[in-house]
Amino acid sequence: MSKKILVVDDEKNIRMTLSQCLKGENYDVELAVNGEEGLNKLEGNDFDLVLLDIKMPGLTGMEVLKKLRDKGNNINVIMMTAYGTIEKAVEAMKLGAIDFLSKPFTPEEIRKLVNDVLGREALNEDELESFKDIVEFAKKCILTRDYEKAEEYLKKSIAEDASSPIPHNLLGVLAEYKGDVQRAQKHYRAALALDPTYKTADKNLERTIQMRYTTKGISLGGSFDEEE
């Protein structure tokens, strides 16, 4: 049986692009034009994944996510934004959203991220075979709010591949969630030492060293392959 995906976005072009791309991968795709319609469809259907625009008129993506979690719905959610960074990402992480898609995006980025998120469900702690598996399992732990285990596996991923900035950025986000801004900055700097062009960590470091610290604009990165 094909996986069922709900796309919630007020922009028609985005809905059509996502629908065509995902149907080409043999996913069963439904569309909602706003947050209210999205919630209604989620109540009556069993979806495997939601692609949710963070900024919509009426009920915003963050409000939809919170309502889902308040009702005990732990469905996988990918948050979409047109601004290149994610507002309230620490709050989104607390609500079980760690996957983000920045507009504009390519069909390949969409397919890659969706496949990663859906494939993550099948990961078994005792059968992790690669650096990617370990990082994705750490993300799975974040989604289930097991932050200590997430941190443990992110550190294991560094031992597996010391050249990637991705685990350091995620460790920085976890440190921010715990309120340890200085430790977060160390992780962001470590990510940039490995890859000075890694925009995700650069944005996070720039934001945290501002005189007036704010979590607004925190970025967790997009698909697994995003090391720009």
N, C-alpha and C positions, 0 to 999 in steps of 0.2 A: 504494500500500500504506500502511495506517495505521501510525503510529508505535506502538511497543510500550513500555509503561511498567510497571515493577515498583514496587509499594508495600510497604514493609517497616515494619510498626508493630505493637506488641503490643496496641494498643487496637482492639477490634472496631469501635467507632463511627467511629473515624478512618479505618480501612480502608474501611468501607462508604461514608462520605461522599466520600472521594477517588475511589473506584471509580465511584460514580454520577455525580459531577461530570465526570470525565475521559472516561467512556464517552459522556456527552452531547456531548462534543466529537469523538466518533468515534475516540478512541484505543483501542488494544487494551491492556487492563489486566489484570495478574495480581497476586495478593496473597501476602504471606508474613507469618506471625504472629510471627517472631523473626529475629534475625540469622543463625542457623544455616540456617534454611529459605531465607532470602534468598540467602545465598551459594550454596547448592545449586542454586537456580533460575537464578542468574546463570551458573553453570558450564555449564548445559545449554541455555541460550537466548541469543538475540541481542537484547538490549533496547537501546532508544535512550535511556532515562532511568530513574533510580532515585530515588524519594522515600523517604528513609531517616530513621527516627526516631533521634535522637542518644542517647536514654537508654532502653534496654530491658534486661530481665532476661537474664542470660547474656551473649551477645556484644553489646556496645554498638554504636551506630552508628559511632562513631569507629574501633572495632576492625574492623568490617566494611569501612569505607572503606580502612583501611590494608591489609587483606588483599587487597582488590581491586587496589590499586595495586602491591602486592608481586608480584602475579601478572601485572602488565602490562596490566590491564584499565583503560582510560581512559574508561569510560562517564561520561556526564554524571550528576552526583549533586546532588540538592537535599536539604539536611539540615533536619530538622524538630525543633522544640523546643517544650516547653510553658512555658518560663520567660522568654520575651521577650528573652533574650540568648543568645548562643552561647558555650559554654565551649570553650576550646581552638581558637578560630577561626583563629588564626595557623597552628596545626598543620594544621587542615582545609584552609586555603588551600595549604599546601605539598603537600598530597595531592590538590590539584585540585578543591576544593569551595569555591565562592564564593557559592553561592545558598542562601538560608535562608528557611524558612517558619515563622513563629511561631504557635503555637496560643494561643487559638482563631483560626481563619481563616475567611474567607468563600469561597464558591464562585468569586466573581469574582477574588479574590486568587490562588486556585489556578490558575484558567485563565490569568490574566495571566502569572504567573511561569513556568508550564510552556511557554506559547507563546513567551515571551521566550527561555527556555533553548534550546528546540528550534530556534527561528528563528535563533539566534546562529550555529549551525553553517554556515549558508549565507552569512554575511557575508564579503565579499571586501574586502581592504584598499583596493583601487583603486575601489571602488564605494560608499563610505560617503556617504550622502546627508543625514543628519540628526544632530542632537545625540544622539538615542537610539542610532542606529547606531554612532556613535563610542564611546560609553560601553560598549555591548554588545561591540564589538570589543575594547576594552581588557580587559573581563572574559574574553573568549576568550583573550587573550594571557596573562592570569593563570593560566587553566586549563592552558595549555601551558607554564607556568613561564617565559614570556618577560617577566620583570618590567620590564626596561628599556623594551621596546616598550609595555607596559601603561602605564607612567608617561608615556611620550611621548604616547600617545593620550588619556589623561586630561587632560593639559595642553591638548591640542588641543580637547577637549570644553569646557574652561573658556573658551577663546577663542570657541567657537561659541555658548555660553550662559553668560555670567558670573553669572547669577542663581541657578543651581542649586547646592545644597549637596552633591549626590551625588558628583561627582568629587573634591571636597576630602576627603570622608570616606574614599573608596577610596584616595586618595593617603596619607592618614594610616595606613591599614591596611598599605599597602606599606612605609611608613617604619618602622612597628613591626616588620614582618617583617625589615627590615634592621637592627633594633636601635637606630634613631635615634628615641628617644622624644620628644625636644624638637621635632624636625621634625614628628612625628606630631601633637603637641599644637597646633602652628601650623595644620596643616591642619584639625583638628577645630574650632579656634576660628574659622577662616575659614568653615567650613560653618555654624557657629552665627551668625556675623555676618550671613550671608545669610538664614538662617532660624532664629530663636531657638527655634522649636518642633520642630526636627528632632531627634527623640529618639535616633536612631542615633548621631549625632555627640556628643550630650550625654552619653550613656552611656559612650562611648569616652573622652571628655575627663575625665569624673569619675573613671573608673577609673585613667587614666594619671597623674593628679595626686595620687593617694593616696600617702602616705608610703612605703608598701611597694608598689612597682610590681608588677603581675601582669597577664598576658594573659587571666586567667580573666574571662569575661563580655564579651569583645570582640564587637562587633556590626558586621556588614558591611551590614546592611539587608536587607529582604525583596525584594519585586518592585521593578521599575524605578520604579513610580509612588509608592513609599513616601517621602513627604516630610512626615511628621507632626511 
